[in-house]
Amino acid sequence: MADPRIYLQSQPLIPIGNHSAQTTNTATQAKTSFADIFAKETEKVTFSHHALERMQSRNLQLSEQDLTKLNAAMDKIAQKGAKESLVYLNNIAFVVSVANKTVITAMDGTSAKENIFTNIDSAVIL
């Protein structure tokens, strides 16, 4: 009868050559690049589920340039100490949470004309 146990080598396998310096350097680069990517992604404006639904139902589109302008506006608003703001960009009105860098809702210019915006402490027109 065969022995069903598995035997493993007691010593770890060590690769031939000096790979430890390359591995450490690659790991450091990966950490740095991940940190950079993470920081860059957390600085971007996000859209709440509600805002995404509103944009889709109202057929509102944003280009990369529009998103860049919206990000820049959010940074300026944050520097002024605002909490929630109205941002008007390319005939689209956004109500944004500055602390969370999140768009709460969005509407086109014609819908925005008949609305009263409450619970905001600032407005930006781009």
C-alpha positions as a Markdown table, in Angstrom:
| # | Residue | x | y | z |
|---|---|---|---|---|
| 1 | Met | 0.0 | 0.0 | 0.0 |
| 2 | Ala | 1.3 | 3.5 | -0.9 |
| 3 | Asp | 2.0 | 6.1 | 1.7 |
| 4 | Pro | -0.6 | 9.0 | 1.2 |
| 5 | Arg | 1.4 | 11.6 | 3.0 |
| 6 | Ile | 3.2 | 14.4 | 1.2 |
| 7 | Tyr | 6.7 | 15.2 | 2.1 |
| 8 | Leu | 8.0 | 18.8 | 1.7 |
| 9 | Gln | 11.6 | 19.9 | 1.6 |
| 10 | Ser | 12.6 | 21.4 | 5.0 |
| 11 | Gln | 14.8 | 24.1 | 3.6 |
| 12 | Pro | 13.5 | 27.0 | 1.5 |
| 13 | Leu | 14.5 | 27.2 | -2.2 |
| 14 | Ile | 16.9 | 30.1 | -2.9 |
| 15 | Pro | 17.2 | 31.2 | -6.5 |
| 16 | Ile | 20.6 | 31.3 | -8.1 |
| 17 | Gly | 22.0 | 34.8 | -8.6 |
| 18 | Asn | 21.5 | 38.1 | -6.9 |
| 19 | His | 17.8 | 38.8 | -7.4 |
| 20 | Ser | 17.2 | 40.3 | -3.9 |
| 21 | Ala | 18.2 | 43.8 | -5.0 |
| 22 | Gln | 16.0 | 43.7 | -8.1 |
| 23 | Thr | 13.0 | 42.4 | -6.1 |
| 24 | Thr | 13.4 | 45.1 | -3.5 |
| 25 | Asn | 13.7 | 47.8 | -6.1 |
| 26 | Thr | 10.6 | 46.6 | -8.0 |
| 27 | Ala | 8.6 | 46.3 | -4.8 |
| 28 | Thr | 9.5 | 49.9 | -3.9 |
| 29 | Gln | 8.5 | 51.1 | -7.3 |
| 30 | Ala | 5.2 | 49.3 | -7.1 |
| 31 | Lys | 4.4 | 50.9 | -3.7 |
| 32 | Thr | 5.3 | 54.3 | -5.0 |
| 33 | Ser | 3.3 | 54.0 | -8.1 |
| 34 | Phe | 0.3 | 52.6 | -6.3 |
| 35 | Ala | 0.4 | 55.5 | -3.8 |
| 36 | Asp | 0.6 | 58.0 | -6.6 |
| 37 | Ile | -2.3 | 56.3 | -8.4 |
| 38 | Phe | -4.3 | 56.1 | -5.2 |
| 39 | Ala | -3.7 | 59.7 | -4.3 |
| 40 | Lys | -4.6 | 60.8 | -7.9 |
| 41 | Glu | -7.8 | 58.8 | -7.9 |
| 42 | Thr | -9.0 | 60.0 | -4.5 |
| 43 | Glu | -8.6 | 63.6 | -5.6 |
| 44 | Lys | -11.1 | 63.1 | -8.4 |
| 45 | Val | -14.7 | 64.1 | -8.2 |
| 46 | Thr | -17.1 | 61.1 | -7.8 |
| 47 | Phe | -20.7 | 60.9 | -8.6 |
| 48 | Ser | -23.4 | 59.5 | -6.3 |
| 49 | His | -25.8 | 56.9 | -7.5 |
| 50 | His | -28.5 | 59.5 | -7.6 |
| 51 | Ala | -26.4 | 61.9 | -9.7 |
| 52 | Leu | -25.6 | 59.1 | -12.2 |
| 53 | Glu | -29.2 | 58.2 | -12.5 |
| 54 | Arg | -30.2 | 61.9 | -13.1 |
| 55 | Met | -27.5 | 62.4 | -15.7 |
| 56 | Gln | -28.5 | 59.3 | -17.5 |
| 57 | Ser | -32.2 | 60.1 | -17.5 |
| 58 | Arg | -31.6 | 63.7 | -18.6 |
| 59 | Asn | -29.0 | 62.6 | -21.2 |
| 60 | Leu | -26.3 | 64.8 | -19.7 |
| 61 | Gln | -22.7 | 64.1 | -20.9 |
| 62 | Leu | -19.4 | 65.3 | -19.6 |
| 63 | Ser | -16.1 | 65.4 | -21.5 |
| 64 | Glu | -12.7 | 64.9 | -19.9 |
| 65 | Gln | -12.2 | 68.7 | -20.1 |
| 66 | Asp | -15.5 | 69.2 | -18.2 |
| 67 | Leu | -14.4 | 66.7 | -15.5 |
| 68 | Thr | -11.1 | 68.6 | -15.2 |
| 69 | Lys | -12.9 | 71.9 | -14.8 |
| 70 | Leu | -15.2 | 70.4 | -12.2 |
| 71 | Asn | -12.3 | 69.0 | -10.3 |
| 72 | Ala | -10.6 | 72.4 | -10.3 |
| 73 | Ala | -13.8 | 74.1 | -9.2 |
| 74 | Met | -14.1 | 71.7 | -6.3 |
| 75 | Asp | -10.5 | 72.4 | -5.2 |
| 76 | Lys | -11.2 | 76.2 | -5.3 |
| 77 | Ile | -14.5 | 75.8 | -3.4 |
| 78 | Ala | -12.7 | 73.7 | -0.7 |
| 79 | Gln | -10.0 | 76.4 | -0.3 |
| 80 | Lys | -12.8 | 78.9 | 0.4 |
| 81 | Gly | -14.2 | 76.6 | 3.1 |
| 82 | Ala | -17.6 | 75.7 | 1.5 |
| 83 | Lys | -19.4 | 72.6 | 2.5 |
| 84 | Glu | -22.0 | 72.1 | -0.3 |
| 85 | Ser | -22.1 | 74.1 | -3.5 |
| 86 | Leu | -23.9 | 74.6 | -6.7 |
| 87 | Val | -21.6 | 74.4 | -9.8 |
| 88 | Tyr | -23.0 | 75.5 | -13.1 |
| 89 | Leu | -20.9 | 74.2 | -16.0 |
| 90 | Asn | -21.8 | 74.0 | -19.7 |
| 91 | Asn | -25.6 | 74.5 | -19.1 |
| 92 | Ile | -25.5 | 71.7 | -16.4 |
| 93 | Ala | -26.1 | 72.5 | -12.7 |
| 94 | Phe | -24.4 | 70.2 | -10.2 |
| 95 | Val | -25.0 | 70.2 | -6.4 |
| 96 | Val | -21.8 | 68.9 | -4.9 |
| 97 | Ser | -20.6 | 67.9 | -1.5 |
| 98 | Val | -17.2 | 69.5 | -1.1 |
| 99 | Ala | -16.0 | 67.5 | 1.8 |
| 100 | Asn | -16.7 | 64.2 | 0.0 |
| 101 | Lys | -15.8 | 65.5 | -3.5 |
| 102 | Thr | -19.1 | 64.0 | -4.7 |
| 103 | Val | -21.7 | 65.2 | -7.1 |
| 104 | Ile | -25.0 | 64.8 | -5.3 |
| 105 | Thr | -27.3 | 65.6 | -8.2 |
| 106 | Ala | -27.3 | 67.1 | -11.7 |
| 107 | Met | -29.8 | 68.8 | -14.0 |
| 108 | Asp | -29.8 | 70.6 | -17.3 |
| 109 | Gly | -30.0 | 74.3 | -17.5 |
| 110 | Thr | -33.7 | 74.5 | -18.4 |
| 111 | Ser | -34.7 | 72.3 | -15.5 |
| 112 | Ala | -32.4 | 74.4 | -13.2 |
| 113 | Lys | -34.2 | 77.7 | -14.1 |
| 114 | Glu | -37.4 | 76.7 | -12.3 |
| 115 | Asn | -35.7 | 75.2 | -9.2 |
| 116 | Ile | -34.7 | 76.7 | -5.9 |
| 117 | Phe | -31.5 | 75.3 | -4.5 |
| 118 | Thr | -31.4 | 74.9 | -0.8 |
| 119 | Asn | -28.7 | 73.7 | 1.7 |
| 120 | Ile | -25.9 | 75.1 | -0.3 |
| 121 | Asp | -23.4 | 77.7 | 0.9 |
| 122 | Ser | -21.8 | 78.8 | -2.3 |
| 123 | Ala | -22.2 | 78.8 | -6.1 |
| 124 | Val | -19.7 | 78.6 | -8.9 |
| 125 | Ile | -20.5 | 79.5 | -12.5 |
| 126 | Leu | -17.9 | 78.2 | -15.1 |
